[in-house]
Amino acid sequence: MIISQLKPFAELQTALADFDRLFLVGCAACATACKSGGEEEIFKLQEWLNGQGKEVTGSVVIDEACHIMRSARDLRQHRAMVQDADALMVLACGSGVQSISSNVDKCVVGGLNSMFLGNVRRFGQYEEMCSLCGECILNETAGICPVTTCAKGLLNGPCGGMEDGHCEIDGEIECAWLLIYERLQRQQRPGVFARRVPPKNWSRRCKPGRHRLQDGKD
């Protein structure tokens, strides 16, 4: 899930300075789950905009704002309200903002900052566990990603700064490599410690990323 949060109101005021009439777009997927862009947040935003002297021509919460064709469909269903607006304000991750932008000629204002790809610990608590690096070694590290969960992204064991099992950069975080070692010990296998891991091949993390399934297979 993409974790996002509302931009500071001062930043939003600047971004919206030239627009008086706005159409609001939320996302029913990630942004709703982390309470940054669902129906409740759209309603609160509308109240704030009204207090700023702005007019809201309408709103929609799209099932998945990052779905380009679905966004196009939902915007068509609200064509009159979209056309009546000076700009669209989107409460979705950066991917969702770009989906909306690709479907309209009007200015699109992103209302959220995209933070990271997160796992849900419990409601309202999210943790970054994957960096989408394109070259997973999770099978050898007992399902713990050192690229992400090690503050230094080390691939061949802990640095010399670990103290009492905790990271020197943030003492509240357990050392990722200690966690990897202990889990491999419980599984009674050497895993990544049986070899030297070469430097990460970042070329596999292509920008922009594209992937197409063919006949239901990669």
C-alpha positions as CSV (number, residue, x, y, z in Angstrom):
1,M,0.0,0.0,0.0
2,I,1.2,3.5,-0.8
3,I,1.4,5.5,2.4
4,S,0.5,9.2,1.9
5,Q,-0.3,12.2,4.0
6,L,-2.0,15.6,3.4
7,K,0.3,18.4,2.3
8,P,0.7,21.4,4.7
9,F,-2.2,23.8,4.3
10,A,0.2,26.6,3.6
11,E,1.6,24.7,0.6
12,L,-2.0,24.0,-0.6
13,Q,-2.9,27.6,-0.3
14,T,0.0,28.6,-2.6
15,A,-0.8,25.8,-5.1
16,L,-4.5,26.8,-5.3
17,A,-4.0,30.6,-5.3
18,D,-5.0,30.9,-9.0
19,F,-8.1,28.7,-8.8
20,D,-11.5,29.6,-7.4
21,R,-13.6,26.5,-8.5
22,L,-12.3,23.0,-7.8
23,F,-13.4,19.5,-8.5
24,L,-12.1,17.0,-5.9
25,V,-10.9,13.5,-6.5
26,G,-10.1,10.9,-3.8
27,C,-9.0,7.3,-3.9
28,A,-10.9,4.4,-2.4
29,A,-7.8,2.2,-2.2
30,C,-4.5,3.2,-0.5
31,A,-5.4,6.8,0.3
32,T,-8.7,5.7,2.0
33,A,-6.9,3.0,4.0
34,C,-4.4,5.4,5.5
35,K,-7.0,8.1,5.9
36,S,-5.5,10.7,3.6
37,G,-7.9,10.6,0.6
38,G,-11.2,8.8,1.3
39,E,-14.7,10.2,1.5
40,E,-14.2,11.6,5.0
41,E,-11.0,13.4,4.0
42,I,-12.7,14.8,0.8
43,F,-15.5,16.2,3.0
44,K,-13.0,17.8,5.4
45,L,-11.1,19.3,2.5
46,Q,-14.3,20.7,1.0
47,E,-15.0,22.4,4.3
48,W,-11.5,23.9,4.4
49,L,-11.7,25.1,0.8
50,N,-15.1,26.8,1.5
51,G,-13.4,28.5,4.4
52,Q,-10.7,29.7,2.0
53,G,-13.4,31.2,-0.3
54,K,-13.2,28.4,-2.9
55,E,-16.1,26.8,-4.5
56,V,-16.2,23.0,-4.9
57,T,-18.1,22.0,-8.1
58,G,-18.2,18.3,-7.2
59,S,-16.2,15.3,-6.1
60,V,-15.6,11.6,-6.7
61,V,-13.7,8.9,-4.9
62,I,-12.4,6.5,-7.5
63,D,-11.9,2.9,-6.7
64,E,-8.3,3.0,-7.7
65,A,-7.1,6.4,-8.7
66,C,-3.9,4.9,-10.2
67,H,-6.1,2.9,-12.7
68,I,-5.9,5.2,-15.8
69,M,-9.0,3.8,-17.7
70,R,-11.1,3.6,-14.5
71,S,-10.2,7.2,-13.7
72,A,-11.2,8.2,-17.2
73,R,-14.5,6.5,-16.9
74,D,-15.4,8.1,-13.5
75,L,-14.3,11.5,-14.7
76,R,-16.6,11.2,-17.8
77,Q,-19.5,10.4,-15.4
78,H,-18.8,13.8,-13.7
79,R,-18.0,15.6,-16.9
80,A,-20.2,18.7,-16.3
81,M,-18.7,19.3,-12.8
82,V,-15.2,18.7,-14.0
83,Q,-15.7,21.2,-16.9
84,D,-17.2,23.7,-14.5
85,A,-14.0,23.7,-12.3
86,D,-10.9,25.8,-12.8
87,A,-8.7,22.9,-11.6
88,L,-8.9,19.4,-10.1
89,M,-7.5,18.7,-6.7
90,V,-6.5,15.0,-6.1
91,L,-6.1,13.3,-2.8
92,A,-4.2,10.3,-4.0
93,C,-0.6,9.1,-4.3
94,G,1.6,10.5,-7.1
95,S,0.6,7.7,-9.3
96,G,-3.1,8.6,-8.9
97,V,-2.4,12.3,-9.5
98,Q,-0.7,11.4,-12.8
99,S,-3.6,9.1,-13.8
100,I,-6.0,12.0,-13.4
101,S,-3.6,14.4,-15.2
102,S,-3.5,12.1,-18.2
103,N,-7.2,12.2,-18.6
104,V,-7.9,16.0,-18.4
105,D,-6.5,19.1,-19.9
106,K,-7.2,21.2,-16.8
107,C,-4.6,21.8,-14.1
108,V,-4.4,19.0,-11.5
109,V,-3.2,19.9,-8.0
110,G,-1.9,17.0,-5.9
111,G,-3.1,17.3,-2.3
112,L,-0.9,14.6,-0.8
113,N,2.7,13.7,-0.3
114,S,3.5,10.1,-1.2
115,M,5.7,8.7,1.6
116,F,6.6,5.0,0.9
117,L,5.3,1.5,0.0
118,G,4.1,0.3,3.4
119,N,2.9,-2.7,5.2
120,V,0.1,-2.4,7.8
121,R,1.2,-3.2,11.3
122,R,-2.2,-2.2,12.7
123,F,-4.7,0.5,11.8
124,G,-2.9,3.8,11.6
125,Q,0.6,2.2,11.9
126,Y,2.6,1.5,8.8
127,E,6.1,0.2,8.1
128,E,8.3,0.4,5.1
129,M,9.5,-3.1,4.2
130,C,10.1,-3.0,0.4
131,S,11.9,-0.5,-1.8
132,L,10.8,-2.0,-5.2
133,C,14.4,-2.4,-6.1
134,G,13.7,-5.0,-8.8
135,E,16.1,-7.6,-7.5
136,C,14.7,-9.4,-4.4
137,I,16.9,-11.5,-2.2
138,L,14.2,-12.3,0.3
139,N,14.5,-16.0,-0.3
140,E,18.0,-15.9,1.2
141,T,17.3,-13.3,4.0
142,A,14.4,-15.1,5.6
143,G,11.9,-12.8,4.2
144,I,13.5,-9.6,5.6
145,C,14.6,-7.0,3.1
146,P,18.0,-5.5,4.0
147,V,17.8,-2.9,1.2
148,T,14.9,-1.3,3.0
149,T,15.0,-2.4,6.7
150,C,18.7,-1.8,7.1
151,A,19.1,2.0,7.4
152,K,22.3,1.7,5.3
153,G,21.0,-0.8,2.8
154,L,23.8,-3.2,3.5
155,L,23.8,-6.5,1.7
156,N,26.5,-8.6,3.5
157,G,25.7,-8.3,7.2
158,P,25.6,-5.6,9.9
159,C,27.9,-2.6,10.1
160,G,30.1,-1.9,13.1
161,G,27.6,0.5,14.6
162,M,25.0,-2.0,15.9
163,E,24.6,-1.8,19.7
164,D,22.6,-4.1,21.8
165,G,20.8,-5.3,18.7
166,H,19.7,-1.9,17.6
167,C,20.6,0.4,14.7
168,E,23.1,3.2,15.3
169,I,21.1,5.6,13.1
170,D,17.8,5.1,15.1
171,G,18.1,3.4,18.4
172,E,14.5,2.4,18.4
173,I,14.9,0.2,15.3
174,E,16.2,-3.3,15.6
175,C,19.2,-4.2,13.4
176,A,17.8,-5.7,10.3
177,W,20.8,-8.0,9.9
178,L,20.5,-9.3,13.5
179,L,16.8,-10.1,12.7
180,I,17.9,-11.9,9.5
181,Y,20.5,-13.9,11.3
182,E,18.2,-14.9,14.2
183,R,15.4,-16.0,11.8
184,L,17.8,-18.0,9.7
185,Q,19.1,-19.7,12.8
186,R,15.6,-20.7,13.8
187,Q,15.1,-22.1,10.3
188,Q,18.4,-23.9,10.6
189,R,19.8,-22.7,7.3
190,P,22.6,-20.4,6.3
191,G,20.7,-18.4,3.7
192,V,22.5,-15.3,2.5
193,F,25.4,-16.0,4.8
194,A,26.5,-18.9,2.6
195,R,27.7,-16.5,-0.1
196,R,28.9,-13.0,-0.7
197,V,26.2,-10.8,-2.2
198,P,27.5,-8.6,-5.1
199,P,26.6,-4.9,-5.3
200,K,22.9,-4.4,-6.2
201,N,22.1,-4.2,-9.9
202,W,20.1,-1.0,-9.9
203,S,19.6,-1.2,-13.6
204,R,16.8,-3.7,-13.0
205,R,14.9,-0.9,-11.4
206,C,14.0,0.7,-14.7
207,K,12.6,4.2,-14.8
208,P,9.9,4.5,-15.8
209,G,8.8,0.9,-14.9
210,R,6.7,-1.0,-17.4
211,H,5.4,-4.5,-17.2
212,R,2.8,-6.4,-19.3
213,L,1.3,-9.8,-18.7
214,Q,0.9,-12.0,-21.8
215,D,-1.6,-14.8,-21.8
216,G,-1.9,-14.6,-18.0
217,K,1.9,-15.1,-17.6
218,D,4.9,-12.8,-17.3
